[in-house]
């Protein structure tokens, strides 16, 4: 098994407006992209559990031509709220780094 952070070229999160977060998983090799895509490791249940998002609000897109996977969820806290500890959403990806991807 490999960790997600070991087989992706880039993992990032960012705001997609003040109420939405997006996560990008980009791969330099199609084989790694296909391995992650087909493993089902990036799934709605994972994002629901990690970010407290209802399953029906998790959107996952795979784009073969771009060798990328995108996940969009509502922000747990609106951008700029007094309790918002990540104004740009750029640190929200960190719980995903250690996800194990089956061989």
N, C-alpha and C positions, 0 to 999 in steps of 0.2 A: 504494500500500500504506500502511496505517496500522499503528502500533504498538498492541499490546494495551492499553497504559496510556492511550492517547489515546481509545479508544472505549468503555472501561468506566467505570462510575460508581464501582465499588469492586473492588479486588483485595485479598484478604487471605488469610493462612494462620493456623492456630491448632491447638492440640492438640485431639484428639478422644480424650482419654485419654492415658496415659503411653506408649503404644506406637503411636499413630496420629496422622497429620497430616491436616488437611483444608484444601483451598484453595477459596475462593469467588470467583466472577467474577459481578458483578452489573451490570446495564445499566439505564440510564434510558429507553432507546428500544428497542422490540422489533426494529427494523431492525438495530441494532448487535448485539443478542443473536443474531438469526438469522444474521447475517453470520459471526460467530465460530463459532457452533454448526455451520453448514453448511460452513465452510471446512476443518474437520478439523485446524485448527492446534493445538487443545487435544486431545492424543491420548495414548494409553498409551505410545507410543514416546518421546515428549518427556519425560514424567515418569520413565520408566525411565532414560533417558540422563542427565537433570539430577540425579536424586536416587539413582541406583544401585539402583532398585527393580525386582524382576522384573516383567515385563509382566503376568503373571497376578495380581499383587497391586495393580495400579492399577485403581481403580473410578471411572468417570465417569458423572455424572448430569446431564441437562439437564431443566430444569423450565420449560416455556413460560409457564405462568401467573405464575411469579415472575420471569421474564426473567433466569434465573440458571443457572450451570453450577457443579457441585461435583465436586471430585476428591478422592479419599481414597487415601492410601498409608500403609504402615508407616513409622514414624519411623526415619530412618537410625541414630539413637542414642537409646536409651531416655531419656525425660525424667528429669532429675536425675542422670544419669550424670556422672562427673567430666569426661568429654570433651564434654558437651553445652554448646554455646555459645549456644543459644537455648532457654532453659527453657520458654517458652510457645509456641514454634513460630511466633511472630508476625513473624519476619523471613525466613522460608523462601520467601516468594513472590517475592523480589526478582529472581531470574534470569528470571522470566516476563514482566517489564515490557516488555522489548524485543522480544518475539515479534512478527513481522510477520504481519499479517492481509491476505490478498489482497482485492482489490476485487471 
